[in-house]
Amino acid sequence: MTVARHAVITPPGFSPRLLRAEVAAAYCGVGRSYFEREVGKAFPAPILIGTTKLWDVRDLDKAIDALKSGDNDRPRLEVFQP
């Protein structure tokens, strides 16, 4: 059985705080499979609401900052400087 998902129309400038995996991965600039593989390592664990896994944008921002500065167990990312 397939459950249809309906698009939610949001007002201009509206940004949700909690993101599903595919959107969280895109927010971080990586593919979903890479993102899910790195959850608990480079990226934070999700919040569970019922059975839905959601990522807090603020936690993702902290993880990205840690990757840039090398403040985690992952190798430091090289930041492109034009």
Helices and strands as residue ranges (DSSP letters): E 18-19, H 21-28, H 32-38, E 47-49, E 52-56, H 57-69
